[in-house]
Amino acid sequence: PITVITASSGDEIAGSLDEHGHGMFTYYFLKGLFAGKRTTRELIEFIKPNVQDEARRQNRVQTPMVFGRDVSF
């Protein structure tokens, strides 16, 4: 099965963290991996609230999404 994790929902624009040299989603994705998050569930539970909080600080909305046949959240 294939699982897709997107940086934002279809009607949102993904933001960046210029001071970290990455997009917001990529920054927290990598940070999650380095913190030992290995399953899709662990990663998305780490990424989603961090990206949403950071986007709010930038007065934006960004909601990472996960899609897949065997994914249930």
MOMO-V269206 format. One record per backbone hydrogen bond with DSSP energy under -1.0 kcal/mol. CO is the residue of the C=O (numbers start at 1). NH is the residue of the N-H. Records with the same first field share a line. If there is no record, write none. Layout:
BEGIN
CO = NH + NH
END
This chain:
BEGIN
4 = 67
6 = 65
9 = 12
15 = 24
17 = 20 + 22
22 = 17
23 = 27
24 = 28
25 = 29
26 = 30
27 = 31
28 = 32
29 = 33
30 = 34
31 = 35
32 = 37
33 = 36
39 = 43
40 = 44
41 = 45
42 = 46
43 = 47
44 = 48
46 = 50
47 = 51
48 = 52
49 = 53
50 = 54
51 = 55
52 = 56
53 = 57
55 = 60
56 = 59
65 = 6
67 = 4
68 = 71
END
